Amino acid sequence: MNQQEQPEYRVYQVWRLDDNGNEFLVETFDDRNSAEERAAGLAASGHKQVYWVTESAIQRVG
C-alpha cells in the first residue's frame, strides 16, 4: 500500500461555543462515546457555554 492509499482514521472532537460566539476545540477522542460523555459532563457543570461533538476523518501517516 503506498502513501496515497493509507486508510482513514476517525476522531471525535468536543467543541465549545462561548458567550461571544467564538468556537474552541476542547479535546479530541478516538471514540464517539468518550467524546459525548465529556461534552455532557462539561454541559452539566453549569457554564453558559454550548458543547457539541463532531466527527472527522484524518489520513494515517506511516
PyMOL commands that set and color helices and strands:
alter all, ss='L'
color gray80, all
select helices_A, chain A and resi 3-5+32-43
alter helices_A, ss='H'
color red, helices_A
select strands_A, chain A and resi 8-17+23-29+50-59
alter strands_A, ss='S'
color yellow, strands_A
deselect
rebuild
show_as cartoon
